[in-house]
Amino acid sequence: MGTRADFYIKKADQAEIVWLGSIAWDGYPDGIDEPKVLEAKTEDEYLSLLTEFFSKRKDVTLPERGWPWPWDNSKTTDYAYCYHEGKVYANCFGHGWYDPNDESDEPAIIWEHAYPDMKSRKNVRMDEGSGLIVIRA
């Protein structure tokens, strides 16, 4: 299913979260087929697992290819995931961060979540990374 997801990291010494990449398909928590990505406990573990996860997919966009979506930030992306201080958090359409491993889905306010503005980094494409479905009759 075309559920997009953006992946970030929030370092204590940085004001803004840093975009690490995006996927165009199955971005909902149960669709992340490497569940350990969402269970990472350290920054190094998260980055390593995310790199491995991305390497197995054809729908990945990494930062060097530009922002893949026509919208300006992750408030319009189906899901965003962010590693911060020992845990990976999820966010659905910008409605607050929560622990995707907690069945309650209760928001966990961990920081004011201002997403980076990606207007100047846009590079919307018509490839596997776009999640675009074309139907011909």
SELUM-884706 format. One line per 4 residues: for each residue x, y, z of C-alpha. Coordinates in steps of 0.25 Angstrom, whole numbers. Each point is the difference from the previous one (the first is absolute). Layout:
REM residues N
X,Y,Z | ...
//
This chain:
REM residues 137
0,0,0 | 5,14,-3 | 2,4,14 | 12,10,0
10,1,12 | 11,10,3 | 12,-4,10 | 7,10,9
9,1,11 | 0,10,12 | 13,3,6 | 1,7,14
9,11,-6 | -8,3,-12 | -13,9,0 | -6,-7,-12
-2,-15,-3 | 8,-5,-12 | -6,-7,-12 | 7,-13,-3
-9,-6,-11 | -14,-3,-5 | -8,-12,-5 | -12,0,-9
-7,-13,4 | -4,-7,12 | 5,11,10 | -10,-3,11
6,-6,12 | -5,-15,-3 | 6,2,-14 | 14,3,4
5,-14,-3 | 12,1,9 | -7,3,13 | 13,1,7
2,14,-7 | -12,5,9 | 6,-7,12 | 14,6,0
6,4,13 | 12,8,-4 | 3,10,-11 | 11,-10,-7
-10,-11,1 | -11,8,-7 | 9,5,-11 | 5,-14,-3
-13,-6,0 | -6,11,-8 | 11,-1,-11 | -2,-15,0
-15,2,-2 | 2,10,-11 | 9,-9,-7 | -10,-10,-2
-11,9,-7 | -2,6,-13 | -9,12,4 | 11,7,9
4,14,-2 | 12,5,7 | 3,15,3 | 10,1,-11
-11,-3,-10 | -9,11,6 | -13,1,7 | -9,-10,-8
-14,6,3 | -8,11,-6 | -3,6,14 | 10,8,9
2,-8,12 | -4,-13,8 | -13,6,5 | -7,-6,-13
8,-13,0 | -8,-12,5 | 11,-3,10 | 13,5,5
9,-7,9 | 11,6,9 | 11,-5,9 | 2,8,13
6,-3,13 | 0,-15,0 | -13,-2,-8 | -7,1,-13
-13,8,-1 | -11,0,-10 | -8,11,-5 | -12,-1,-9
-3,13,-9 | 6,9,10 | -10,-4,12 | 11,-2,11
11,-10,3 | -3,-13,6 | 7,-13,3 | -4,-10,-12
4,-12,9 | -11,4,10 | -14,-5,-3 | -7,12,6
6,10,-10 | -1,11,10 | 7,13,-4 | 14,1,7
4,15,-1 | 15,0,-1 | 3,13,-7 | -7,10,-8
-1,-7,-14 | 4,10,-10 | 3,-7,-12 | 11,5,-9
-5,8,-12 | 3,-8,-13 | -5,10,-10 | 14,3,-5
4,-15,0 | -12,-5,-9 | 3,-10,-11 | -13,-7,-3
2,-11,-10 | -8,-10,-7 | 7,-13,5 | -1,-11,10
3,10,11 | -12,9,-3 | -11,-10,4 | -8,4,-12
-10,-10,-6 | -3,2,-15 | -12,-8,-5 | -2,-1,-15
-12,-5,-7
//
